[in-house]
Amino acid sequence: MRLLASPYAVLASRLVLGGVFAAAGAAKIPDPGFFAAAIRSYGLGLPEWFVSLAAYGLPYLEVLLGLYLMAGLFTRLAAWTANALMCVFILAILQAAVRGLEISCGCFGPSSEPSNLWLDLLRDLGLLALGLHAAFFPPGRFSVDALLGRGTTETSRRPG
């Protein structure tokens, strides 16, 4: 447990998860039409207004969350928001994999090749584990939150 609470371990989780979110979002920004098509390919029957909103808005949210996580700013809020998104992504990929769809997940921008959805699912479960780590443990001294005096642990507070 002590290793998990290490500021280095939390920093690693934040940097990996934040980097993946920032890169995935940035890759989708230039081509919202492709991302909308990728969302539709999951066959979820989502209303077109929602598909368009997600295709244009979700990449920017992913970049923002990624930057917050990497900087350690609003760390727990960013981690819980990323975790919620990861759960949605996991459920979407799982239902597509179970249904045997041969689609590109659309996770990292345009791709004409179908994804191995089972591998995508494992990757996303790993990312969810990193997000839960960042959410449950203090952001550590390598964060903007620590510089601002937020996110301190009971053991780091001085008796007063």
N, C-alpha and C positions, 0 to 999 in steps of 0.2 A: 504494500500500500504506500509505503514511503517513497518508492521509486515513482509511482504514478503521480504523487503530489509534488514531485520535484519541479521547480520552475523551468528546468531544461526540458523535461518531458512535456510539460504543458506548452511550452514554446514550440517544440517540435510538432505537436498536434495542431496548434494554431497555424503554424506556417504551412504545413502540408495541406490541411483542409482549406485554409484561406487562399493558398496558391492555386489549388485545383478550382475553387469557385471563381476566382478572378480570371483565370485562363479560360475556363469554360464559358463564362459570360462574355468575355472579350471576343472569343471566337465566333459567337452567335450574333453579335451586334451588327456586323456588316451585311448580313443576309437574313432579315427577319422573315422573308418569304419562304426560305428553306426551312427555317425553324418552325414556322406555322405548318408546313407540309409534314415535317417530322412529328409534330404533335398529333396531327390528323391521322398519321399512319398507325398510331396505337389503337385506333378504332374504338375510342371511348364514347363517341357520340356527344362530344362537348359542343355547346353552342358556338357558332362562328365568332360572335363578339368576344367570347372568352379566349378562344384560340388566338385571335388577333391581339388581345390585351396581353396574353402570356408571351406571344412571339416578340412583341415590341418591348414589354416591361420587364420580363423575367431576366433577360441577360444583364440589364443594368442593376437589378437587385442582386444578382449573383456577384457582379464586380464589386458593388458596395459592401456586401457581406464579406467577401474575400479580403478587401482592404481593411475593414474593421478587425477581422480576425488576425490578419498579419500584424497590424499595428497594436493589437490588444486594446482597442477602444470599444466601449460598450460590449465587452467580451462575452459576457454571459448571454445578453440579449441576442447578439449576433450568432452565437453558438446554438442557442435554442431555435432561432429562426432557420439557420442552416439545417438543423436536425429535422425540423418540420418539413422543409423542402426535401431533404433526403428521404424521409418516409414516403412522401408523395411519389418521388422518383422511383423508389424501390417497389412500391405497389404497382405503378404503371409498367415498369419493366417486368415484374413478376407475372402480371396478367398476360402480357404480350408473349413471354417465354412459354407459359403454360398453354397458351392458345397456339403455339407453334408459329407465330408471325416471324417472317424473315424481313426485318426492317433495320434501318440504321437508327440507333437510339437517339441521335441528334444531340447528344450530350456535349460534344466538343466542336460544334459547327458542322458545316456541310461535309457530307461523305456519301459517295454513291454505293459504297460497299455495305452489305448488311452486317450488323453487329452480332457478336456472339452474346446474346442477351443473358445467358447464364453467367458468363464472365463479368458482364456489366453489373449484374446483380451482386456478385461477390465484391467487386470494386466498391459499389455503393454501400454495402454493409460495412466494409472497412472504413469508409469515409464517415459513416454514421458513428462508428466506434470512436473515431477521432473527435467528432463533434460532441459526443457524450462526455468524453474526457475533458474537453475544453469547457463544457457547461458545468460539470460537477466539481471541478477543482479550481482554486483561485488562479487568476490569469498570471500571477507571478510577477517578479520584479522586472521582467523584460517586457513591460507593457505600458501603454499610455495610461491605462487605468491605474497602475501602481504609481505613476508619476503624479497623477491627480488625486491620489489618496483613496481611490476606490479599489475594491477587490482585495482588501487585506484579510488575512486569516486571523483566527483567534491567537495563534502562537506568535504572530508578528506584531500584535498590538502591545503597547507598553501599559503596565498597570497604571491606573490613574486615579 
